[in-house]
Amino acid sequence: MTNNYEDSHLQDEINNNQSLDGLQILVVDDSDDSLILTTFILETYGMQVTTATSALEALKLIKNQRFDIFIFDIMMPKVDGYSLIRKARQMLLWQKRHTPAIALTSLTAEESYNIALLSGFQGYVPKPVEAGVLIAEITKVLGISPGENGE
């Protein structure tokens, strides 16, 4: 019975967040499973998702494309999410753009949350990713209230 409720609740959330349709999202994660799950959730809500598996790949995409929001994994090899967001912020500063960003991580300590915010993220979502939590964080960092779609 819980699953039916959760499925129905998820569909209600999808209907209530139509204002997310068409948003351009960059998701960066070195874990294929996490990347697939996050992409599936976002595409279910009508967002257009571009993915990268490294910071270097992400920076090339950021240089050449515009995104409405970034979702970066924190724990990546070579260049972590904290460094990636700082580099992205520097790059966007030159272009006079600001793109909200969400840290995606299995780190749950309050200290890692604070480091994420100090590094340039506006939001924080723990792994494993839950659809409701991710969508709520996206609407929060974009300043979209659940009733803004005319419902």
N, CA, C and O atoms as a GROMACS GRO file, in nm:
protein
  604
    1MET      N    1   0.082  -0.119   0.000
    1MET     CA    2   0.000   0.000   0.000
    1MET      C    3   0.086   0.126   0.000
    1MET      O    4   0.050   0.226  -0.062
    2THR      N    5   0.199   0.122   0.069
    2THR     CA    6   0.289   0.236   0.072
    2THR      C    7   0.337   0.271  -0.068
    2THR      O    8   0.345   0.389  -0.104
    3ASN      N    9   0.368   0.168  -0.149
    3ASN     CA   10   0.417   0.195  -0.284
    3ASN      C   11   0.313   0.267  -0.368
    3ASN      O   12   0.347   0.359  -0.443
    4ASN      N   13   0.184   0.227  -0.357
    4ASN     CA   14   0.080   0.296  -0.433
    4ASN      C   15   0.070   0.442  -0.391
    4ASN      O   16   0.055   0.530  -0.475
    5TYR      N   17   0.078   0.466  -0.261
    5TYR     CA   18   0.074   0.603  -0.212
    5TYR      C   19   0.192   0.682  -0.264
    5TYR      O   20   0.177   0.795  -0.311
    6GLU      N   21   0.312   0.620  -0.256
    6GLU     CA   22   0.432   0.690  -0.302
    6GLU      C   23   0.425   0.717  -0.452
    6GLU      O   24   0.464   0.824  -0.497
    7ASP      N   25   0.374   0.619  -0.532
    7ASP     CA   26   0.360   0.639  -0.676
    7ASP      C   27   0.263   0.753  -0.705
    7ASP      O   28   0.288   0.838  -0.790
    8SER      N   29   0.151   0.754  -0.633
    8SER     CA   30   0.050   0.858  -0.650
    8SER      C   31   0.106   0.993  -0.608
    8SER      O   32   0.083   1.094  -0.674
    9HIS      N   33   0.181   0.995  -0.497
    9HIS     CA   34   0.242   1.119  -0.448
    9HIS      C   35   0.345   1.170  -0.548
    9HIS      O   36   0.353   1.291  -0.574
   10LEU      N   37   0.424   1.079  -0.606
   10LEU     CA   38   0.524   1.118  -0.706
   10LEU      C   39   0.455   1.179  -0.827
   10LEU      O   40   0.502   1.280  -0.880
   11GLN      N   41   0.345   1.120  -0.872
   11GLN     CA   42   0.273   1.175  -0.987
   11GLN      C   43   0.217   1.313  -0.954
   11GLN      O   44   0.219   1.402  -1.039
   12ASP      N   45   0.168   1.331  -0.831
   12ASP     CA   46   0.120   1.463  -0.789
   12ASP      C   47   0.233   1.566  -0.794
   12ASP      O   48   0.213   1.679  -0.838
   13GLU      N   49   0.352   1.524  -0.749
   13GLU     CA   50   0.468   1.614  -0.753
   13GLU      C   51   0.503   1.651  -0.896
   13GLU      O   52   0.535   1.766  -0.926
   14ILE      N   53   0.496   1.551  -0.986
   14ILE     CA   54   0.524   1.578  -1.128
   14ILE      C   55   0.425   1.680  -1.181
   14ILE      O   56   0.463   1.776  -1.248
   15ASN      N   57   0.298   1.659  -1.153
   15ASN     CA   58   0.194   1.752  -1.200
   15ASN      C   59   0.213   1.891  -1.140
   15ASN      O   60   0.188   1.991  -1.207
   16ASN      N   61   0.255   1.898  -1.014
   16ASN     CA   62   0.270   2.026  -0.946
   16ASN      C   63   0.400   2.098  -0.981
   16ASN      O   64   0.420   2.212  -0.940
   17ASN      N   65   0.487   2.035  -1.054
   17ASN     CA   66   0.616   2.097  -1.087
   17ASN      C   67   0.635   2.109  -1.238
   17ASN      O   68   0.746   2.094  -1.288
   18GLN      N   69   0.526   2.136  -1.309
   18GLN     CA   70   0.535   2.151  -1.454
   18GLN      C   71   0.626   2.268  -1.491
   18GLN      O   72   0.678   2.274  -1.603
   19SER      N   73   0.647   2.360  -1.398
   19SER     CA   74   0.734   2.474  -1.425
   19SER      C   75   0.880   2.430  -1.440
   19SER      O   76   0.966   2.511  -1.477
   20LEU      N   77   0.910   2.304  -1.410
   20LEU     CA   78   1.045   2.252  -1.428
   20LEU      C   79   1.068   2.202  -1.570
   20LEU      O   80   1.182   2.177  -1.610
   21ASP      N   81   0.961   2.187  -1.647
   21ASP     CA   82   0.972   2.139  -1.784
   21ASP      C   83   1.072   2.222  -1.864
   21ASP      O   84   1.066   2.344  -1.864
   22GLY      N   85   1.162   2.153  -1.932
   22GLY     CA   86   1.254   2.219  -2.022
   22GLY      C   87   1.377   2.280  -1.959
   22GLY      O   88   1.463   2.332  -2.030
   23LEU      N   89   1.387   2.276  -1.826
   23LEU     CA   90   1.508   2.330  -1.762
   23LEU      C   91   1.630   2.254  -1.812
   23LEU      O   92   1.626   2.132  -1.829
   24GLN      N   93   1.737   2.327  -1.835
   24GLN     CA   94   1.863   2.267  -1.879
   24GLN      C   95   1.949   2.239  -1.756
   24GLN      O   96   1.989   2.331  -1.685
   25ILE      N   97   1.977   2.111  -1.731
   25ILE     CA   98   2.048   2.069  -1.611
   25ILE      C   99   2.179   2.001  -1.651
   25ILE      O  100   2.181   1.918  -1.741
   26LEU      N  101   2.287   2.037  -1.582
   26LEU     CA  102   2.414   1.966  -1.597
   26LEU      C  103   2.436   1.882  -1.472
   26LEU      O  104   2.443   1.936  -1.361
   27VAL      N  105   2.446   1.751  -1.490
   27VAL     CA  106   2.472   1.659  -1.379
   27VAL      C  107   2.611   1.601  -1.398
   27VAL      O  108   2.643   1.546  -1.504
   28VAL      N  109   2.694   1.613  -1.294
   28VAL     CA  110   2.831   1.562  -1.300
   28VAL      C  111   2.849   1.462  -1.186
   28VAL      O  112   2.833   1.496  -1.069
   29ASP      N  113   2.882   1.338  -1.222
   29ASP     CA  114   2.900   1.232  -1.122
   29ASP      C  115   2.988   1.125  -1.184
   29ASP      O  116   2.967   1.086  -1.299
   30ASP      N  117   3.086   1.076  -1.109
   30ASP     CA  118   3.173   0.972  -1.161
   30ASP      C  119   3.112   0.832  -1.145
   30ASP      O  120   3.166   0.736  -1.198
   31SER      N  121   3.001   0.821  -1.074
   31SER     CA  122   2.932   0.692  -1.056
   31SER      C  123   2.823   0.677  -1.162
   31SER      O  124   2.728   0.755  -1.166
   32ASP      N  125   2.838   0.577  -1.247
   32ASP     CA  126   2.739   0.554  -1.353
   32ASP      C  127   2.600   0.530  -1.296
   32ASP      O  128   2.502   0.584  -1.347
   33ASP      N  129   2.590   0.450  -1.189
   33ASP     CA  130   2.460   0.420  -1.130
   33ASP      C  131   2.392   0.547  -1.080
   33ASP      O  132   2.273   0.568  -1.104
   34SER      N  133   2.466   0.631  -1.011
   34SER     CA  134   2.411   0.755  -0.958
   34SER      C  135   2.372   0.849  -1.072
   34SER      O  136   2.268   0.916  -1.066
   35LEU      N  137   2.454   0.855  -1.176
   35LEU     CA  138   2.426   0.940  -1.291
   35LEU      C  139   2.298   0.896  -1.362
   35LEU      O  140   2.216   0.980  -1.401
   36ILE      N  141   2.281   0.766  -1.377
   36ILE     CA  142   2.161   0.711  -1.442
   36ILE      C  143   2.037   0.742  -1.359
   36ILE      O  144   1.936   0.786  -1.413
   37LEU      N  145   2.045   0.720  -1.228
   37LEU     CA  146   1.930   0.745  -1.140
   37LEU      C  147   1.893   0.893  -1.140
   37LEU      O  148   1.776   0.927  -1.156
   38THR      N  149   1.990   0.980  -1.123
   38THR     CA  150   1.964   1.124  -1.118
   38THR      C  151   1.905   1.171  -1.251
   38THR      O  152   1.810   1.249  -1.253
   39THR      N  153   1.961   1.126  -1.361
   39THR     CA  154   1.911   1.162  -1.493
   39THR      C  155   1.767   1.116  -1.511
   39THR      O  156   1.683   1.191  -1.560
   40PHE      N  157   1.738   0.994  -1.471
   40PHE     CA  158   1.602   0.940  -1.483
   40PHE      C  159   1.502   1.027  -1.406
   40PHE      O  160   1.396   1.061  -1.458
   41ILE      N  161   1.538   1.062  -1.283
   41ILE     CA  162   1.448   1.145  -1.201
   41ILE      C  163   1.423   1.278  -1.270
   41ILE      O  164   1.308   1.321  -1.282
   42LEU      N  165   1.529   1.344  -1.313
   42LEU     CA  166   1.516   1.476  -1.374
   42LEU      C  167   1.436   1.471  -1.504
   42LEU      O  168   1.351   1.557  -1.528
   43GLU      N  169   1.463   1.372  -1.588
   43GLU     CA  170   1.390   1.359  -1.714
   43GLU      C  171   1.243   1.326  -1.690
   43GLU      O  172   1.157   1.367  -1.769
   44THR      N  173   1.213   1.254  -1.583
   44THR     CA  174   1.074   1.225  -1.547
   44THR      C  175   0.997   1.354  -1.522
   44THR      O  176   0.877   1.361  -1.548
   45TYR      N  177   1.066   1.455  -1.472
   45TYR     CA  178   1.004   1.584  -1.444
   45TYR      C  179   1.012   1.679  -1.563
   45TYR      O  180   0.978   1.797  -1.550
   46GLY      N  181   1.057   1.631  -1.677
   46GLY     CA  182   1.058   1.711  -1.799
   46GLY      C  183   1.181   1.795  -1.822
   46GLY      O  184   1.184   1.878  -1.912
   47MET      N  185   1.284   1.775  -1.740
   47MET     CA  186   1.406   1.854  -1.756
   47MET      C  187   1.496   1.793  -1.863
   47MET      O  188   1.493   1.672  -1.887
   48GLN      N  189   1.574   1.878  -1.926
   48GLN     CA  190   1.671   1.837  -2.027
   48GLN      C  191   1.805   1.819  -1.956
   48GLN      O  192   1.858   1.914  -1.899
   49VAL      N  193   1.859   1.698  -1.960
   49VAL     CA  194   1.978   1.666  -1.880
   49VAL      C  195   2.099   1.643  -1.970
   49VAL      O  196   2.094   1.568  -2.067
   50THR      N  197   2.208   1.710  -1.935
   50THR     CA  198   2.338   1.685  -1.995
   50THR      C  199   2.424   1.627  -1.883
   50THR      O  200   2.421   1.677  -1.770
   51THR      N  201   2.502   1.523  -1.914
   51THR     CA  202   2.582   1.459  -1.810
   51THR      C  203   2.731   1.465  -1.842
   51THR      O  204   2.772   1.476  -1.957
   52ALA      N  205   2.809   1.458  -1.735
   52ALA     CA  206   2.954   1.450  -1.745
   52ALA      C  207   3.001   1.359  -1.632
   52ALA      O  208   2.938   1.352  -1.527
   53THR      N  209   3.112   1.291  -1.655
   53THR     CA  210   3.165   1.200  -1.553
   53THR      C  211   3.293   1.252  -1.488
   53THR      O  212   3.353   1.184  -1.406
   54SER      N  213   3.334   1.373  -1.526
   54SER     CA  214   3.454   1.432  -1.465
   54SER      C  215   3.441   1.584  -1.465
   54SER      O  216   3.361   1.641  -1.539
   55ALA      N  217   3.521   1.647  -1.381
   55ALA     CA  218   3.522   1.793  -1.373
   55ALA      C  219   3.571   1.854  -1.504
   55ALA      O  220   3.516   1.955  -1.549
   56LEU      N  221   3.672   1.796  -1.564
   56LEU     CA  222   3.727   1.848  -1.689
   56LEU      C  223   3.620   1.849  -1.798
   56LEU      O  224   3.604   1.947  -1.870
   57GLU      N  225   3.548   1.739  -1.810
   57GLU     CA  226   3.439   1.729  -1.908
   57GLU      C  227   3.331   1.833  -1.877
   57GLU      O  228   3.278   1.897  -1.968
   58ALA      N  229   3.300   1.850  -1.749
   58ALA     CA  230   3.197   1.946  -1.708
   58ALA      C  231   3.237   2.089  -1.743
   58ALA      O  232   3.154   2.166  -1.792
   59LEU      N  233   3.362   2.125  -1.720
   59LEU     CA  234   3.408   2.261  -1.748
   59LEU      C  235   3.400   2.294  -1.897
   59LEU      O  236   3.369   2.407  -1.935
   60LYS      N  237   3.427   2.195  -1.982
   60LYS     CA  238   3.415   2.216  -2.127
   60LYS      C  239   3.268   2.243  -2.162
   60LYS      O  240   3.238   2.331  -2.244
   61LEU      N  241   3.177   2.168  -2.101
   61LEU     CA  242   3.035   2.188  -2.128
   61LEU      C  243   2.988   2.325  -2.079
   61LEU      O  244   2.913   2.394  -2.148
   62ILE      N  245   3.033   2.363  -1.959
   62ILE     CA  246   2.994   2.492  -1.901
   62ILE      C  247   3.043   2.608  -1.989
   62ILE      O  248   2.974   2.709  -2.003
   63LYS      N  249   3.160   2.593  -2.046
   63LYS     CA  250   3.216   2.697  -2.132
   63LYS      C  251   3.133   2.716  -2.258
   63LYS      O  252   3.121   2.828  -2.308
   64ASN      N  253   3.075   2.607  -2.309
   64ASN     CA  254   3.009   2.613  -2.439
   64ASN      C  255   2.856   2.611  -2.435
   64ASN      O  256   2.792   2.633  -2.538
   65GLN      N  257   2.798   2.586  -2.320
   65GLN     CA  258   2.652   2.578  -2.311
   65GLN      C  259   2.602   2.655  -2.190
   65GLN      O  260   2.677   2.681  -2.096
   66ARG      N  261   2.475   2.690  -2.194
   66ARG     CA  262   2.410   2.754  -2.080
   66ARG      C  263   2.323   2.651  -2.010
   66ARG      O  264   2.252   2.573  -2.074
   67PHE      N  265   2.329   2.652  -1.878
   67PHE     CA  266   2.248   2.562  -1.797
   67PHE      C  267   2.170   2.643  -1.695
   67PHE      O  268   2.213   2.749  -1.652
   68ASP      N  269   2.053   2.591  -1.659
   68ASP     CA  270   1.970   2.656  -1.557
   68ASP      C  271   2.013   2.617  -1.416
   68ASP      O  272   1.991   2.692  -1.321
   69ILE      N  273   2.073   2.500  -1.404
   69ILE     CA  274   2.118   2.452  -1.273
   69ILE      C  275   2.227   2.347  -1.291
   69ILE      O  276   2.228   2.272  -1.389
   70PHE      N  277   2.318   2.342  -1.193
   70PHE     CA  278   2.422   2.240  -1.188
   70PHE      C  279   2.392   2.145  -1.073
   70PHE      O  280   2.345   2.187  -0.967
   71ILE      N  281   2.419   2.017  -1.095
   71ILE     CA  282   2.414   1.919  -0.987
   71ILE      C  283   2.547   1.842  -0.994
   71ILE      O  284   2.570   1.764  -1.086
   72PHE      N  285   2.634   1.867  -0.894
   72PHE     CA  286   2.768   1.810  -0.895
   72PHE      C  287   2.788   1.715  -0.778
   72PHE      O  288   2.756   1.748  -0.664
   73ASP      N  289   2.840   1.597  -0.809
   73ASP     CA  290   2.884   1.505  -0.704
   73ASP      C  291   3.004   1.568  -0.634
   73ASP      O  292   3.084   1.635  -0.698
   74ILE      N  293   3.015   1.546  -0.505
   74ILE     CA  294   3.128   1.601  -0.430
   74ILE      C  295   3.250   1.511  -0.439
   74ILE      O  296   3.360   1.558  -0.469
   75MET      N  297   3.233   1.382  -0.415
   75MET     CA  298   3.346   1.289  -0.407
   75MET      C  299   3.379   1.230  -0.544
   75MET      O  300   3.332   1.122  -0.579
   76MET      N  301   3.460   1.304  -0.621
   76MET     CA  302   3.505   1.256  -0.751
   76MET      C  303   3.657   1.253  -0.751
   76MET      O  304   3.721   1.331  -0.680
   77PRO      N  305   3.716   1.162  -0.830
   77PRO     CA  306   3.862   1.156  -0.835
   77PRO      C  307   3.921   1.277  -0.908
   77PRO      O  308   3.853   1.342  -0.988
   78LYS      N  309   4.044   1.306  -0.880
   78LYS     CA  310   4.122   1.416  -0.938
   78LYS      C  311   4.070   1.552  -0.895
   78LYS      O  312   4.135   1.620  -0.816
   79VAL      N  313   3.954   1.594  -0.946
   79VAL     CA  314   3.897   1.724  -0.909
   79VAL      C  315   3.761   1.697  -0.845
   79VAL      O  316   3.670   1.648  -0.910
   80ASP      N  317   3.749   1.731  -0.716
   80ASP     CA  318   3.623   1.703  -0.646
   80ASP      C  319   3.519   1.811  -0.677
   80ASP      O  320   3.549   1.911  -0.742
   81GLY      N  321   3.397   1.790  -0.630
   81GLY     CA  322   3.288   1.882  -0.656
   81GLY      C  323   3.308   2.020  -0.599
   81GLY      O  324   3.264   2.119  -0.658
   82TYR      N  325   3.376   2.030  -0.484
   82TYR     CA  326   3.405   2.161  -0.425
   82TYR      C  327   3.494   2.243  -0.518
   82TYR      O  328   3.467   2.361  -0.542
   83SER      N  329   3.598   2.180  -0.571
   83SER     CA  330   3.688   2.250  -0.664
   83SER      C  331   3.617   2.281  -0.795
   83SER      O  332   3.637   2.388  -0.853
   84LEU      N  333   3.535   2.188  -0.842
   84LEU     CA  334   3.461   2.208  -0.966
   84LEU      C  335   3.369   2.330  -0.957
   84LEU      O  336   3.365   2.411  -1.049
   85ILE      N  337   3.296   2.343  -0.848
   85ILE     CA  338   3.203   2.456  -0.838
   85ILE      C  339   3.281   2.589  -0.830
   85ILE      O  340   3.237   2.689  -0.886
   86ARG      N  341   3.395   2.589  -0.762
   86ARG     CA  342   3.475   2.711  -0.757
   86ARG      C  343   3.525   2.749  -0.896
   86ARG      O  344   3.520   2.866  -0.934
   87LYS      N  345   3.572   2.650  -0.973
   87LYS     CA  346   3.619   2.676  -1.110
   87LYS      C  347   3.504   2.721  -1.200
   87LYS      O  348   3.520   2.811  -1.282
   88ALA      N  349   3.389   2.658  -1.184
   88ALA     CA  350   3.271   2.696  -1.264
   88ALA      C  351   3.230   2.840  -1.231
   88ALA      O  352   3.196   2.917  -1.321
   89ARG      N  353   3.231   2.874  -1.102
   89ARG     CA  354   3.195   3.011  -1.061
   89ARG      C  355   3.290   3.113  -1.122
   89ARG      O  356   3.246   3.219  -1.168
   90GLN      N  357   3.420   3.084  -1.124
   90GLN     CA  358   3.518   3.175  -1.184
   90GLN      C  359   3.490   3.192  -1.334
   90GLN      O  360   3.494   3.304  -1.386
   91MET      N  361   3.462   3.082  -1.401
   91MET     CA  362   3.435   3.085  -1.544
   91MET      C  363   3.309   3.167  -1.573
   91MET      O  364   3.306   3.248  -1.666
   92LEU      N  365   3.206   3.146  -1.494
   92LEU     CA  366   3.079   3.216  -1.516
   92LEU      C  367   3.087   3.363  -1.479
   92LEU      O  368   3.013   3.446  -1.533
   93LEU      N  369   3.176   3.396  -1.387
   93LEU     CA  370   3.195   3.536  -1.348
   93LEU      C  371   3.240   3.617  -1.469
   93LEU      O  372   3.192   3.728  -1.491
   94TRP      N  373   3.331   3.562  -1.546
   94TRP     CA  374   3.378   3.629  -1.667
   94TRP      C  375   3.266   3.646  -1.768
   94TRP      O  376   3.263   3.742  -1.844
   95GLN      N  377   3.172   3.551  -1.768
   95GLN     CA  378   3.060   3.556  -1.861
   95GLN      C  379   2.940   3.632  -1.802
   95GLN      O  380   2.836   3.644  -1.866
   96LYS      N  381   2.957   3.682  -1.680
   96LYS     CA  382   2.852   3.756  -1.610
   96LYS      C  383   2.723   3.675  -1.599
   96LYS      O  384   2.613   3.726  -1.620
   97ARG      N  385   2.740   3.546  -1.565
   97ARG     CA  386   2.625   3.457  -1.546
   97ARG      C  387   2.634   3.395  -1.407
   97ARG      O  388   2.742   3.378  -1.351
   98HIS      N  389   2.518   3.363  -1.354
   98HIS     CA  390   2.512   3.288  -1.228
   98HIS      C  391   2.419   3.170  -1.249
   98HIS      O  392   2.305   3.187  -1.293
   99THR      N  393   2.467   3.052  -1.218
   99THR     CA  394   2.387   2.931  -1.229
   99THR      C  395   2.380   2.867  -1.092
   99THR      O  396   2.484   2.834  -1.035
  100PRO      N  397   2.259   2.848  -1.037
  100PRO     CA  398   2.248   2.781  -0.907
  100PRO      C  399   2.304   2.639  -0.915
  100PRO      O  400   2.300   2.575  -1.020
  101ALA      N  401   2.356   2.592  -0.802
  101ALA     CA  402   2.417   2.459  -0.800
  101ALA      C  403   2.379   2.382  -0.674
  101ALA      O  404   2.363   2.438  -0.566
  102ILE      N  405   2.366   2.250  -0.693
  102ILE     CA  406   2.333   2.159  -0.584
  102ILE      C  407   2.446   2.058  -0.570
  102ILE      O  408   2.489   1.998  -0.668
  103ALA      N  409   2.492   2.039  -0.448
  103ALA     CA  410   2.593   1.937  -0.418
  103ALA      C  411   2.520   1.804  -0.398
  103ALA      O  412   2.419   1.798  -0.328
  104LEU      N  413   2.572   1.701  -0.459
  104LEU     CA  414   2.516   1.567  -0.447
  104LEU      C  415   2.623   1.480  -0.381
  104LEU      O  416   2.732   1.463  -0.436
  105THR      N  417   2.591   1.424  -0.264
  105THR     CA  418   2.698   1.353  -0.194
  105THR      C  419   2.649   1.249  -0.096
  105THR      O  420   2.537   1.257  -0.044
  106SER      N  421   2.734   1.152  -0.071
  106SER     CA  422   2.707   1.052   0.032
  106SER      C  423   2.757   1.101   0.168
  106SER      O  424   2.732   1.037   0.270
  107LEU      N  425   2.829   1.215   0.169
  107LEU     CA  426   2.872   1.275   0.294
  107LEU      C  427   2.751   1.342   0.358
  107LEU      O  428   2.682   1.421   0.292
  108THR      N  429   2.725   1.313   0.484
  108THR     CA  430   2.606   1.370   0.545
  108THR      C  431   2.636   1.459   0.666
  108THR      O  432   2.544   1.514   0.726
  109ALA      N  433   2.759   1.471   0.701
  109ALA     CA  434   2.794   1.552   0.818
  109ALA      C  435   2.762   1.699   0.793
  109ALA      O  436   2.769   1.747   0.680
  110GLU      N  437   2.726   1.768   0.899
  110GLU     CA  438   2.694   1.911   0.888
  110GLU      C  439   2.813   1.989   0.832
  110GLU      O  440   2.796   2.087   0.760
  111GLU      N  441   2.933   1.945   0.866
  111GLU     CA  442   3.053   2.013   0.818
  111GLU      C  443   3.060   2.008   0.665
  111GLU      O  444   3.095   2.108   0.602
  112SER      N  445   3.028   1.893   0.604
  112SER     CA  446   3.034   1.885   0.458
  112SER      C  447   2.926   1.973   0.394
  112SER      O  448   2.947   2.027   0.286
  113TYR      N  449   2.811   1.987   0.461
  113TYR     CA  450   2.706   2.076   0.414
  113TYR      C  451   2.757   2.220   0.414
  113TYR      O  452   2.738   2.293   0.316
  114ASN      N  453   2.821   2.260   0.522
  114ASN     CA  454   2.875   2.396   0.532
  114ASN      C  455   2.985   2.421   0.430
  114ASN      O  456   2.991   2.529   0.370
  115ILE      N  457   3.072   2.323   0.408
  115ILE     CA  458   3.178   2.337   0.308
  115ILE      C  459   3.117   2.354   0.169
  115ILE      O  460   3.164   2.434   0.089
  116ALA      N  461   3.011   2.278   0.142
  116ALA     CA  462   2.943   2.290   0.012
  116ALA      C  463   2.890   2.431  -0.009
  116ALA      O  464   2.908   2.490  -0.116
  117LEU      N  465   2.825   2.486   0.092
  117LEU     CA  466   2.770   2.621   0.080
  117LEU      C  467   2.881   2.725   0.064
  117LEU      O  468   2.869   2.818  -0.015
  118LEU      N  469   2.989   2.709   0.140
  118LEU     CA  470   3.102   2.802   0.131
  118LEU      C  471   3.174   2.791  -0.003
  118LEU      O  472   3.235   2.888  -0.049
  119SER      N  473   3.169   2.674  -0.065
  119SER     CA  474   3.236   2.652  -0.194
  119SER      C  475   3.159   2.713  -0.311
  119SER      O  476   3.216   2.734  -0.418
  120GLY      N  477   3.031   2.741  -0.291
  120GLY     CA  478   2.954   2.802  -0.399
  120GLY      C  479   2.826   2.731  -0.435
  120GLY      O  480   2.757   2.770  -0.529
  121PHE      N  481   2.791   2.625  -0.361
  121PHE     CA  482   2.664   2.556  -0.384
  121PHE      C  483   2.553   2.627  -0.309
  121PHE      O  484   2.577   2.688  -0.204
  122GLN      N  485   2.431   2.620  -0.363
  122GLN     CA  486   2.315   2.676  -0.294
  122GLN      C  487   2.230   2.566  -0.230
  122GLN      O  488   2.146   2.594  -0.144
  123GLY      N  489   2.250   2.442  -0.272
  123GLY     CA  490   2.171   2.332  -0.220
  123GLY      C  491   2.256   2.209  -0.195
  123GLY      O  492   2.373   2.203  -0.233
  124TYR      N  493   2.194   2.110  -0.132
  124TYR     CA  494   2.267   1.991  -0.087
  124TYR      C  495   2.169   1.873  -0.086
  124TYR      O  496   2.065   1.880  -0.020
  125VAL      N  497   2.200   1.766  -0.157
  125VAL     CA  498   2.114   1.647  -0.162
  125VAL      C  499   2.199   1.525  -0.129
  125VAL      O  500   2.301   1.500  -0.193
  126PRO      N  501   2.156   1.448  -0.028
  126PRO     CA  502   2.232   1.328   0.007
  126PRO      C  503   2.206   1.213  -0.090
  126PRO      O  504   2.100   1.204  -0.152
  127LYS      N  505   2.306   1.126  -0.102
  127LYS     CA  506   2.290   1.001  -0.178
  127LYS      C  507   2.253   0.892  -0.079
  127LYS      O  508   2.292   0.900   0.038
  128PRO      N  509   2.180   0.791  -0.119
  128PRO     CA  510   2.122   0.775  -0.251
  128PRO      C  511   2.012   0.877  -0.276
  128PRO      O  512   1.938   0.914  -0.185
  129VAL      N  513   2.004   0.922  -0.400
  129VAL     CA  514   1.912   1.029  -0.437
  129VAL      C  515   1.767   0.980  -0.428
  129VAL      O  516   1.732   0.873  -0.478
  130GLU      N  517   1.685   1.062  -0.364
  130GLU     CA  518   1.541   1.038  -0.361
  130GLU      C  519   1.475   1.146  -0.443
  130GLU      O  520   1.507   1.264  -0.429
  131ALA      N  521   1.382   1.107  -0.529
  131ALA     CA  522   1.318   1.200  -0.623
  131ALA      C  523   1.259   1.322  -0.552
  131ALA      O  524   1.286   1.435  -0.593
  132GLY      N  525   1.181   1.302  -0.448
  132GLY     CA  526   1.115   1.412  -0.380
  132GLY      C  527   1.213   1.511  -0.321
  132GLY      O  528   1.192   1.632  -0.327
  133VAL      N  529   1.320   1.460  -0.263
  133VAL     CA  530   1.422   1.546  -0.202
  133VAL      C  531   1.494   1.627  -0.310
  133VAL      O  532   1.515   1.747  -0.294
  134LEU      N  533   1.531   1.562  -0.419
  134LEU     CA  534   1.602   1.630  -0.528
  134LEU      C  535   1.514   1.740  -0.590
  134LEU      O  536   1.560   1.852  -0.611
  135ILE      N  537   1.390   1.707  -0.618
  135ILE     CA  538   1.300   1.805  -0.681
  135ILE      C  539   1.273   1.921  -0.586
  135ILE      O  540   1.269   2.036  -0.629
  136ALA      N  541   1.254   1.892  -0.458
  136ALA     CA  542   1.232   1.999  -0.360
  136ALA      C  543   1.352   2.092  -0.354
  136ALA      O  544   1.336   2.214  -0.343
  137GLU      N  545   1.472   2.036  -0.360
  137GLU     CA  546   1.593   2.118  -0.354
  137GLU      C  547   1.607   2.204  -0.481
  137GLU      O  548   1.649   2.319  -0.474
  138ILE      N  549   1.573   2.147  -0.595
  138ILE     CA  550   1.579   2.223  -0.721
  138ILE      C  551   1.482   2.340  -0.715
  138ILE      O  552   1.519   2.453  -0.749
  139THR      N  553   1.360   2.315  -0.674
  139THR     CA  554   1.261   2.424  -0.668
  139THR      C  555   1.305   2.530  -0.567
  139THR      O  556   1.281   2.649  -0.586
  140LYS      N  557   1.369   2.485  -0.458
  140LYS     CA  558   1.416   2.580  -0.356
  140LYS      C  559   1.526   2.670  -0.412
  140LYS      O  560   1.518   2.792  -0.397
  141VAL      N  561   1.628   2.613  -0.475
  141VAL     CA  562   1.740   2.696  -0.523
  141VAL      C  563   1.700   2.783  -0.641
  141VAL      O  564   1.762   2.886  -0.666
  142LEU      N  565   1.597   2.743  -0.715
  142LEU     CA  566   1.550   2.823  -0.826
  142LEU      C  567   1.444   2.925  -0.783
  142LEU      O  568   1.405   3.012  -0.860
  143GLY      N  569   1.398   2.913  -0.658
  143GLY     CA  570   1.298   3.005  -0.606
  143GLY      C  571   1.160   2.982  -0.662
  143GLY      O  572   1.080   3.075  -0.672
  144ILE      N  573   1.130   2.857  -0.700
  144ILE     CA  574   0.999   2.823  -0.753
  144ILE      C  575   0.915   2.765  -0.641
  144ILE      O  576   0.955   2.670  -0.575
  145SER      N  577   0.796   2.824  -0.619
  145SER     CA  578   0.707   2.767  -0.518
  145SER      C  579   0.615   2.667  -0.585
  145SER      O  580   0.584   2.682  -0.703
  146PRO      N  581   0.570   2.563  -0.512
  146PRO     CA  582   0.488   2.458  -0.572
  146PRO      C  583   0.362   2.509  -0.641
  146PRO      O  584   0.312   2.441  -0.731
  147GLY      N  585   0.309   2.623  -0.604
  147GLY     CA  586   0.186   2.672  -0.666
  147GLY      C  587   0.207   2.764  -0.784
  147GLY      O  588   0.110   2.818  -0.838
  148GLU      N  589   0.330   2.784  -0.828
  148GLU     CA  590   0.357   2.882  -0.933
  148GLU      C  591   0.312   2.838  -1.073
  148GLU      O  592   0.316   2.918  -1.166
  149ASN      N  593   0.272   2.714  -1.087
  149ASN     CA  594   0.235   2.667  -1.220
  149ASN      C  595   0.088   2.686  -1.250
  149ASN      O  596   0.039   2.638  -1.353
  150GLY      N  597   0.015   2.755  -1.162
  150GLY     CA  598  -0.124   2.781  -1.188
  150GLY      C  599  -0.217   2.680  -1.127
  150GLY      O  600  -0.338   2.688  -1.149
  151GLU      N  601  -0.166   2.585  -1.051
  151GLU     CA  602  -0.250   2.484  -0.986
  151GLU      C  603  -0.321   2.544  -0.870
  151GLU      O  604  -0.397   2.476  -0.802
   0.00000   0.00000   0.00000
